[in-house]
Amino acid sequence: MPSDKAAAGTATGAAAGAAGERPILGTPDEFPPRPPRRGGFATYLVIALIVAVMAGGWGYVMMSASGNPLVKAQVISFDASAADSAEITFTVHKVADRAATCRLRALDTGHMEVGSRMIDVPSGKAELTFRERLRTSAQATAVYVDYCDLV
């Protein structure tokens, strides 16, 4: 009497021989024809419009996130050696016929704000240099121009 494994192998071999003559899923001629596609150009046009609107919105967000490019401030030097004040020298570049305001900040070793001050920049000149003193609540280690905006 043959073993169960031999009997199973014989049955599997017979099934494999019959399946080898024909593809399991059938031939391409046996498949039904595909239905015609609908809305090809209109669909792509709608998708293109959606993508264009999203790209334009993203471009606007990126341009407006750069701040106010008409006013630039450049720190020349700062002195934070005093315990209760800090001094900064900076230059403001702006449009000559517009006034601006700048915010100065002083930070301590833990990057906490220990002093700040708003400076008015008058109209009339495109480039102005300032030397300002900030009162601080503790010893400052860094002083910088936080931002400048046109008024």
C-alpha positions as CSV (number, residue, x, y, z in Angstrom):
1,M,0.0,0.0,0.0
2,P,1.5,3.3,-1.0
3,S,2.0,6.0,1.6
4,D,-0.3,9.1,1.8
5,K,2.6,11.3,0.5
6,A,3.0,9.3,-2.6
7,A,-0.7,9.3,-3.3
8,A,-0.9,13.1,-2.8
9,G,2.1,13.6,-5.1
10,T,0.4,11.6,-7.8
11,A,-2.8,13.6,-7.6
12,T,-0.9,16.9,-7.6
13,G,1.2,15.8,-10.6
14,A,-2.0,14.9,-12.6
15,A,-3.5,18.4,-11.8
16,A,-0.3,20.1,-12.8
17,G,-0.2,18.4,-16.1
18,A,-3.8,19.5,-17.0
19,A,-3.2,23.1,-15.8
20,G,0.1,23.3,-17.8
21,E,-1.8,23.1,-21.1
22,R,-3.8,26.3,-20.5
23,P,-3.3,29.5,-18.5
24,I,-5.0,29.6,-15.1
25,L,-6.7,32.9,-15.7
26,G,-7.5,32.3,-19.3
27,T,-6.2,33.7,-22.6
28,P,-6.6,37.3,-23.7
29,D,-9.2,36.3,-26.2
30,E,-11.5,34.9,-23.5
31,F,-11.7,38.3,-21.6
32,P,-14.6,40.6,-22.4
33,P,-13.8,43.8,-24.3
34,R,-13.0,46.9,-22.1
35,P,-15.7,49.5,-21.9
36,P,-14.9,52.8,-23.6
37,R,-13.3,55.5,-21.4
38,R,-15.4,58.5,-20.5
39,G,-14.3,62.1,-19.8
40,G,-10.6,61.8,-20.8
41,F,-9.8,65.4,-21.7
42,A,-12.3,67.1,-19.3
43,T,-11.0,65.1,-16.3
44,Y,-7.4,66.0,-17.0
45,L,-8.4,69.7,-17.5
46,V,-10.2,69.7,-14.1
47,I,-7.2,68.1,-12.4
48,A,-4.8,70.6,-14.1
49,L,-6.9,73.5,-12.8
50,I,-6.9,72.2,-9.3
51,V,-3.2,71.7,-9.3
52,A,-2.6,75.2,-10.8
53,V,-4.8,76.9,-8.1
54,M,-2.9,74.9,-5.3
55,A,0.5,75.9,-6.8
56,G,-0.5,79.5,-7.0
57,G,-1.7,79.5,-3.4
58,W,1.5,77.9,-2.2
59,G,3.5,80.4,-4.1
60,Y,1.6,83.3,-2.5
61,V,2.2,81.8,1.0
62,M,5.9,81.4,0.3
63,M,6.2,85.0,-1.0
64,S,4.3,86.5,1.9
65,A,6.3,84.4,4.5
66,S,9.5,86.2,3.7
67,G,8.4,89.2,5.7
68,N,8.8,92.8,4.6
69,P,11.6,92.7,1.9
70,L,11.5,96.5,1.6
71,V,13.1,97.1,5.0
72,K,16.3,95.3,6.0
73,A,18.3,95.8,9.1
74,Q,22.0,94.9,9.6
75,V,23.7,94.8,13.0
76,I,27.1,96.4,13.0
77,S,28.0,95.7,16.6
78,F,26.6,95.3,20.1
79,D,27.9,95.6,23.6
80,A,26.3,93.6,26.4
81,S,28.9,94.1,29.1
82,A,26.8,96.1,31.5
83,A,24.5,94.3,33.9
84,D,21.5,96.5,33.4
85,S,21.8,97.7,29.8
86,A,23.0,96.7,26.3
87,E,24.0,98.9,23.4
88,I,23.6,98.1,19.7
89,T,24.7,99.8,16.5
90,F,22.8,98.9,13.4
91,T,21.9,100.1,9.9
92,V,18.4,100.2,8.3
93,H,18.0,100.0,4.6
94,K,14.5,101.1,3.3
95,V,12.6,103.1,0.8
96,A,13.6,106.8,1.2
97,D,10.2,108.3,1.2
98,R,8.7,105.9,3.9
99,A,9.1,105.8,7.6
100,A,9.6,102.5,9.5
101,T,9.7,101.0,13.0
102,C,12.2,98.4,14.2
103,R,12.1,96.2,17.3
104,L,15.3,95.5,19.2
105,R,15.7,92.5,21.5
106,A,18.2,91.6,24.1
107,L,18.6,87.9,25.2
108,D,20.4,86.3,28.1
109,T,22.3,83.0,28.2
110,G,19.1,80.9,28.3
111,H,17.8,82.8,25.2
112,M,15.1,84.5,27.3
113,E,14.2,88.1,26.5
114,V,15.7,90.5,29.1
115,G,15.0,93.7,27.2
116,S,13.3,95.1,24.1
117,R,12.6,98.5,22.5
118,M,10.8,99.9,19.5
119,I,12.7,102.4,17.3
120,D,11.1,104.9,14.9
121,V,13.0,105.3,11.6
122,P,12.1,108.6,10.0
123,S,11.6,109.0,6.2
124,G,13.9,111.0,4.1
125,K,16.9,108.7,3.7
126,A,17.2,105.2,2.3
127,E,20.0,104.2,4.7
128,L,20.3,105.2,8.3
129,T,22.7,104.1,11.1
130,F,21.5,104.0,14.7
131,R,23.3,103.5,18.1
132,E,20.7,102.6,20.7
133,R,20.8,101.6,24.4
134,L,18.3,99.0,25.8
135,R,17.6,98.7,29.5
136,T,17.7,95.1,30.5
137,S,16.3,93.2,33.5
138,A,19.4,90.9,33.7
139,Q,22.8,90.5,32.0
140,A,22.3,90.3,28.2
141,T,24.5,88.1,26.0
142,A,23.0,88.9,22.6
143,V,21.3,92.0,21.1
144,Y,19.7,92.0,17.7
145,V,17.1,93.6,15.5
146,D,14.0,91.4,15.6
147,Y,12.2,93.0,12.7
148,C,11.6,96.3,10.8
149,D,8.4,97.2,9.1
150,L,7.3,100.2,7.0
151,V,4.8,102.5,8.6
